[in-house]
Amino acid sequence: MKFTIQKVDIVDVLSKVQGLAGRKSNLASTSNVLIRAGESEISIAATDLETGFEGFYPAKVESEGSLAINARKFFEIVRDFPSAEVRISEIDNHWIEIGNKNVEYHIVGMNPEEFPDIPKLDSVTFFEMPSSALKTMIERSMIIGTGDDKRAHIIGVYFETLQKDEKTLVRMVTTDGSRLSTVDHFCPEDASMPDFGSVLIPKKGLSEVNKFLESEGTVRVGLKDNHFIVKKEAETIIIRLLEGEFPRYSDIIQKSEGHRIVIDRQTFLMMLKRMSILSSEHYRSVIFHFSKGKLVVNSTNPDIGESKEEIPIEFEGAPIEVAFNPRYFIDAANAIDEANVLVHIVDGEKPCFLEPENDKTYLNVIMPMRI
């Protein structure tokens, strides 16, 4: 096997697959990438046994074949290679030569037949959506992490298709038990939209997908044989779905009668960041005091001290005092790109809703804490 490739054609993808190849698995071979050379292109594959990637790139192929090489070392060699072209060839016993006239590496590879199979899925029903829209959905879903929890509905993102206001949409829902978010994407009226029902997709798989999504263009999304597939023109990512049940969330996102308060996002965000300075593992909550014309936030930590800040708001009615983890509001506000956020509060016991003032495709539900 021997081929020459332009450094610029593969250095970016080698960087992006480090998350897959660097993840611990039961097989040492997953720390490698599999490279296959065909007539006029090569393919690069990586997997952590749950998420698989394969992409195709142009190359000058002198002899066809396949090899497996450590993903991290191969990336570092290509990244710092001094010329635009990189020549790669397999020698005896899976040794790999990488170089040109002036630079030469000899790297021990592995038997490519030992590389785990990435599922080959045929007859997949896809639907198309903007790459930027899927990227936004994933990034907004990723603000809710998993911690050490291993339950499927915590480590997974609930993905479903449904009808709303006579329109078809895809929705991602995430929760950690203390907060929940929904992110929607409305499909064009003329789109051919398959009914996928609902599935649980691992968050770590979606985080790998996000690395390959761009602000322009489209991607195709499909489901087949317990796998979630995202396909670009020359690259495909396949994620094995989780088994488990997601909590019934429809009642949770229904807003009761309460107070709708519009707040400047940056003002609200910076106030919460200042109040969270005194937070610690044992003292995470801050007290929100909603009263006529103002919101007062208090933070108290017996081990450090206390702080207090006030901002003006439009609020009428009986005062409300409630404790929240400020980190949840900070995460949600950081994922909003509008000037104002809308806070919907009912009382000191019901959850608080946070969303952009005008964009109704993104909603955060935050549970109160005990005072």
Secondary structure, 3 states (H helix, E strand, C coil): CEEEEEHHHHHHHHHHCHHHHCCCCCCHHHHEEEEEECCCEEEEEEECCCEEEEEEEECEEEECEEEEEEHHHHHHHHHCCCCCEEEEEECHHHEEEEECCCCEEEEECECHHHCCCCCCCCCCEEEEEEHHHHHHHHHHHCCCCCCCCCCHHHHEEEEEEEEECCEEEEEEEEECCCEEEEEEEECCCCCCCCCCCEEEEEHHHHHHHHHCCCCCCEEEEEEECCEEEEECCCEEEEEECECCCCCCCCCCCCCCCCEEEEEEHHHHHHHHHHHHHHCCCCCCCEEEEEECCEEEEEEEECCCEEEEEEEECCCCCCCEEEEECHHHHHHHHHCCCCCEEEEEECCCCCCEEEEECCCCCEEEEECCECC
